[in-house]
Amino acid sequence: MSTNWVTLSSTPIIARMAKSKTRSPGSIAQNRRARFDYELSDRFEAGIALQGWELKSIRSGKAQLVDSFVMIRDGEAFLHGATITPLVSASTHVIADPKRIRKLLMHKKEIARLFAETNQQGYTCVATSLYWKGNKVKCEVALAKGKKQHDKRASERDRDWKRQQGRVLKHSA
């Protein structure tokens, strides 16, 4: 039994998708500052309890995770500092707070692990990205340890070196 594959052009579809430098279709917001300021170790996926106007704003791309962190209180995780700007056409009977504290939906074991790591080993808990998973909004939470100034310089130097290597390889080929 043979299978016939239909190609639309001479290049495969997968290769064309890999060439694009845009964000992935599921990505909403990234906390790039957290990757610069912290050494990220363990990552967890959490759901977010949102209101209707927040979901509409997220769909229109009005979410930011700059300076956001996760606080664990009474066995529950909460996202602090995330900004979701309300739309102008939002409902008039709802008072929209863009910096509202939002509850994160995680398993009890994950919350207990985050609580233990942040209390004992000097870690902090930061939100690194918001993304779509199906029709749900998910938040990636990471355990992070603060970098020293010399560590930040080393990371920047490594990033610049990799960029230069890419340029050299691109022009030599």
C-alpha positions in Angstrom: 0.0 0.0 0.0 1.6 3.3 -1.1 0.7 6.8 0.1 0.8 9.8 -2.2 1.9 13.0 -0.6 0.7 16.3 -2.1 3.2 19.2 -2.0 2.2 22.7 -2.6 5.7 24.0 -3.6 9.2 22.7 -3.9 10.0 23.5 -0.2 8.3 21.6 2.5 5.8 23.3 4.7 7.7 22.6 7.9 10.8 24.4 6.5 8.8 27.5 5.5 7.3 27.7 9.0 10.7 27.4 10.7 12.1 30.4 8.8 9.6 32.9 10.1 11.0 35.0 13.0 7.6 36.0 14.5 6.2 34.9 17.8 4.5 31.5 18.0 0.8 31.8 17.4 0.0 30.7 21.0 2.3 33.4 22.6 0.6 36.3 24.3 3.2 38.1 26.4 6.8 37.4 27.5 8.7 38.5 30.6 12.1 39.0 29.0 13.3 41.0 31.9 13.0 38.0 34.2 15.4 36.0 31.9 17.9 38.8 32.2 17.6 39.4 36.0 17.2 35.8 37.2 18.6 32.4 36.6 15.5 30.3 35.9 15.3 26.7 37.0 12.0 24.8 37.3 9.0 25.8 35.2 5.4 25.2 35.9 2.2 25.7 33.9 -0.7 27.4 35.6 -4.2 28.5 34.5 -5.4 32.0 35.4 -8.8 33.0 36.8 -9.8 35.9 34.5 -12.8 38.2 34.1 -14.6 38.6 30.7 -13.1 42.0 29.9 -9.6 40.7 30.7 -10.0 37.9 28.1 -11.1 40.4 25.5 -8.1 42.6 26.2 -5.8 39.6 26.0 -7.2 38.7 22.6 -6.4 42.2 21.4 -2.9 41.9 22.7 -3.0 44.3 25.7 -1.2 42.1 28.3 2.2 42.8 29.9 4.2 40.7 32.4 6.9 43.3 33.2 7.7 43.2 37.0 5.2 40.4 37.7 5.7 37.8 40.4 3.9 35.0 42.1 2.9 35.2 45.7 1.8 32.1 47.6 -0.7 32.7 50.4 -3.0 30.3 52.3 -2.2 27.4 50.0 -3.1 29.4 46.8 -0.9 31.1 44.2 -1.6 34.7 43.1 -0.1 36.7 40.2 0.9 40.2 41.2 2.1 43.0 38.9 0.7 41.7 35.6 -1.0 44.5 33.6 -4.0 43.8 31.4 -5.1 47.1 29.9 -8.9 47.4 29.5 -10.4 48.1 26.1 -12.1 51.4 25.4 -15.2 49.5 24.4 -15.3 47.6 27.7 -18.6 47.4 29.5 -19.6 50.5 31.5 -20.9 48.7 34.5 -17.6 46.9 35.2 -14.8 48.8 37.0 -11.7 47.5 35.3 -8.5 47.4 37.4 -5.5 46.7 35.1 -3.2 45.6 37.9 -5.7 43.4 39.7 -4.3 40.4 41.6 -5.2 37.2 39.7 -5.5 33.8 41.1 -3.3 31.1 39.5 -4.8 27.6 39.1 -2.3 24.9 40.0 -2.2 21.5 41.7 -1.6 21.5 45.5 1.6 19.6 45.1 3.0 22.2 42.7 2.0 25.0 45.1 3.6 23.2 48.0 6.8 22.7 46.1 6.9 26.4 45.1 6.2 27.4 48.7 9.0 25.2 50.0 11.6 26.3 47.5 10.8 30.0 47.9 11.0 29.8 51.7 14.0 27.5 52.2 16.5 28.0 49.3 16.2 31.7 48.6 14.3 31.3 45.3 11.7 33.7 44.0 8.7 32.8 41.8 8.2 34.8 38.6 5.8 34.6 35.7 7.8 34.2 32.5 5.1 34.1 29.8 1.4 34.0 29.0 0.2 31.8 26.1 -2.8 30.1 24.6 -3.4 26.4 25.1 -6.5 25.6 23.2 -9.0 28.3 24.2 -7.5 28.7 27.7 -4.9 31.3 28.8 -2.0 29.7 30.6 0.8 31.3 32.6 4.3 29.8 32.8 5.7 30.2 36.3 9.4 29.7 37.0 11.5 29.3 40.1 14.2 31.9 39.9 17.4 32.9 41.7 18.7 36.5 41.3 21.8 37.1 39.2 24.7 39.2 40.4 25.9 42.1 38.2 28.8 40.1 36.9 26.5 37.2 35.9 24.4 39.6 33.9 27.4 40.9 32.1 28.5 37.4 31.3 25.1 36.5 29.9 25.1 39.6 27.8 28.6 38.8 26.5 27.6 35.2 25.6 24.5 36.5 23.8 26.6 39.0 21.8 29.2 36.3 20.9 26.4 34.0 19.6 25.0 36.8 17.5 28.5 37.4 16.0 28.9 33.7 15.3 25.6 33.7 13.5 26.7 36.7 11.4 30.0 35.1 10.5 28.4 31.8 9.5 25.7 33.5 7.5 28.2 35.6 5.5 30.8 32.7 5.0 28.2 30.2 3.6 
